[in-house]
Amino acid sequence: MEFVVLVKQVPDTTEVKVDPKTGTLIRDGVPSILNPFDQFALEEALRLREKIKDRIPVNVTVISMGPPQAKTAIMKCLALGADKGILLSDRTFAGADTWATSLTLAEAVKKLGKFDIVFCGQQAIDGDTAQVGPEVAQLLGIPQVTYVDSILGFENNKITVRSLTDDGYRVVEVKLPMLLTCSTPSSFEPSNPSMAAILKANKKPFEIWTAETLGGDKSKFGLSGSPTQVSRVYSPPVRGKGVVYKENIEEGIKKVVEALMDKKVI
Ligand SMILES: Cc1cc2nc3c(=O)[nH]c(=O)nc-3n(C[C@H](O)[C@H](O)[C@H](O)COP(=O)(O)OP(=O)(O)OC[C@H]3O[C@@H](n4cnc5c(N)ncnc54)[C@H](O)[C@@H]3O)c2cc1C
């Protein structure tokens, strides 16, 4: 059986700076990490592999699209227990919006030939759109369950998962092949690979795939394959401290009205 985990390398910060001239993100000097939701997705895949290994052998392949340094995130996944890593890296892939990203990832999954479960994080902590998982499922033509926080059962080519909703959760049974996006429960403690596992990871299969490897018309990838147009990127202006009126409520309202009239707001 083949499990595929889609992982993204993200900046280890919530304060991303924007180049005012180009409107692009300044990534230089910002340390990167494996997207935390994706580490949980990987660990779920590895836990399931462990659970069913006596009945069904499972191969776990990790795929990431990104610049060459995204290899670090894949190597961490290999050290945590994944069997094989594939980095989709090519200048042609640059500037991809979520659609072009999903299309590239879906083409790579198809190229693997066989896949049974595709694991994604619920969202990447930088882009935060949560669109890539559902888009990849749509492009692969397979069912999806989003916001999965636990796998409850696995038998006869179907999986039972717990999926979070606004009001609680639902239990869903799905036939394979399928895609799930993982929500990290608050109790999750991410594992850290041992030094021996890190060294072992260097001997595991790792490949770099380019647009040439995926084949077909290159204009479907990257910026040229992206229907989204970003007209402006900016950081929201820092808000002032504001004014606090500590008088009783009537006096306070009077002061607020006076202040608004002074500023000619009312
Ligand atoms: C017009 C436009 C241009 C852009 N140009 C660039 C650019 O030049 N450089 C750039 O870095 N970003 C660029 N982006 C942002 C980029 O499109 C998104 O970061 C990317 O599509 C993923 O979306 P997200 O971060 O919201 O992921 P989400 O949808 O929130 O991620 C959900 C899950 O999908 C999987 N996933 C997401 N991205 C990847 C990936 N790359 N590899 C493997 N798995 C993944 C992970 O499992 C993740 O947890 C651009 C966006 C737009 C709209």
The ligand as a Tripos MOL2 file, in Angstrom:
@<TRIPOS>MOLECULE
LIG
   53    58     1     0     0
SMALL
NO_CHARGES

@<TRIPOS>ATOM
      1 C1         -0.2730   34.8800   -7.4690 C.3       1 LIG1
      2 C2          0.4710   34.1740   -6.3890 C.ar      1 LIG1
      3 C3          1.8350   34.0450   -6.4880 C.ar      1 LIG1
      4 C4          2.5420   33.3870   -5.5080 C.ar      1 LIG1
      5 N1          3.8600   33.2960   -5.6330 N.ar      1 LIG1
      6 C5          4.5700   32.6360   -4.7190 C.ar      1 LIG1
      7 C6          5.9810   32.5250   -4.8290 C.ar      1 LIG1
      8 O1          6.5810   33.0640   -5.7550 O.2       1 LIG1
      9 N2          6.6460   31.8080   -3.8810 N.ar      1 LIG1
     10 C7          5.9710   31.2070   -2.8380 C.ar      1 LIG1
     11 O2          6.6120   30.5500   -2.0210 O.2       1 LIG1
     12 N3          4.6360   31.3250   -2.7030 N.ar      1 LIG1
     13 C8          3.9170   32.0070   -3.6090 C.ar      1 LIG1
     14 N4          2.5990   32.1070   -3.4650 N.ar      1 LIG1
     15 C9          1.9600   31.4410   -2.3380 C.3       1 LIG1
     16 C10         1.6450   30.0130   -2.7550 C.3       1 LIG1
     17 O3          0.6910   29.9940   -3.7570 O.3       1 LIG1
     18 C11         1.0840   29.2470   -1.5980 C.3       1 LIG1
     19 O4          2.0250   29.2980   -0.5550 O.3       1 LIG1
     20 C12         0.8480   27.8130   -1.9800 C.3       1 LIG1
     21 O5         -0.0490   27.7180   -3.0420 O.3       1 LIG1
     22 C13         0.2660   26.9780   -0.8640 C.3       1 LIG1
     23 O6         -0.8580   27.6010   -0.3540 O.3       1 LIG1
     24 P1         -0.9810   27.7340    1.1970 P.3       1 LIG1
     25 O7          0.3340   28.1510    1.7260 O.co2     1 LIG1
     26 O8         -2.1730   28.5710    1.5060 O.co2     1 LIG1
     27 O9         -1.2270   26.2130    1.6050 O.3       1 LIG1
     28 P2         -2.4860   25.5240    2.2710 P.3       1 LIG1
     29 O10        -3.5300   25.2890    1.2640 O.co2     1 LIG1
     30 O11        -2.8890   26.2660    3.5160 O.co2     1 LIG1
     31 O12        -1.7810   24.1350    2.6570 O.3       1 LIG1
     32 C14        -2.5350   22.9620    2.9750 C.3       1 LIG1
     33 C15        -1.6520   21.7560    2.8820 C.3       1 LIG1
     34 O13        -1.2770   21.5260    1.5280 O.3       1 LIG1
     35 C16         0.0430   20.9870    1.4630 C.3       1 LIG1
     36 N5          0.9220   21.9430    0.7670 N.ar      1 LIG1
     37 C17         0.7550   23.2690    0.5860 C.ar      1 LIG1
     38 N6          1.7850   23.7880   -0.1290 N.ar      1 LIG1
     39 C18         2.6210   22.7560   -0.3950 C.ar      1 LIG1
     40 C19         3.8650   22.6290   -1.0720 C.ar      1 LIG1
     41 N7          4.4740   23.6740   -1.6340 N.pl3     1 LIG1
     42 N8          4.4410   21.4080   -1.1350 N.ar      1 LIG1
     43 C20         3.8440   20.3160   -0.5870 C.ar      1 LIG1
     44 N9          2.6710   20.3830    0.0900 N.ar      1 LIG1
     45 C21         2.0650   21.5620    0.1750 C.ar      1 LIG1
     46 C22         0.4920   20.7780    2.9070 C.3       1 LIG1
     47 O14         0.1030   19.4940    3.3100 O.3       1 LIG1
     48 C23        -0.3140   21.8430    3.6480 C.3       1 LIG1
     49 O15        -0.4850   21.5790    5.0080 O.3       1 LIG1
     50 C24         1.8710   32.8160   -4.4020 C.ar      1 LIG1
     51 C25         0.4880   32.9470   -4.2830 C.ar      1 LIG1
     52 C26        -0.2040   33.6230   -5.2490 C.ar      1 LIG1
     53 C27        -1.6800   33.7920   -5.0710 C.3       1 LIG1
@<TRIPOS>BOND
     1     1     2 1
     2     2     3 ar
     3     2    52 ar
     4     3     4 ar
     5     4     5 ar
     6     4    50 ar
     7     5     6 ar
     8     6     7 ar
     9     6    13 1
    10     7     8 2
    11     7     9 ar
    12     9    10 ar
    13    10    11 2
    14    10    12 ar
    15    12    13 ar
    16    13    14 ar
    17    14    15 1
    18    14    50 ar
    19    15    16 1
    20    16    17 1
    21    16    18 1
    22    18    19 1
    23    18    20 1
    24    20    21 1
    25    20    22 1
    26    22    23 1
    27    23    24 1
    28    24    25 2
    29    24    26 1
    30    24    27 1
    31    27    28 1
    32    28    29 2
    33    28    30 1
    34    28    31 1
    35    31    32 1
    36    32    33 1
    37    33    34 1
    38    33    48 1
    39    34    35 1
    40    35    36 1
    41    35    46 1
    42    36    37 ar
    43    36    45 ar
    44    37    38 ar
    45    38    39 ar
    46    39    40 ar
    47    39    45 ar
    48    40    41 1
    49    40    42 ar
    50    42    43 ar
    51    43    44 ar
    52    44    45 ar
    53    46    47 1
    54    46    48 1
    55    48    49 1
    56    50    51 ar
    57    51    52 ar
    58    52    53 1
@<TRIPOS>SUBSTRUCTURE
     1 LIG1         1 GROUP 0 **** ****
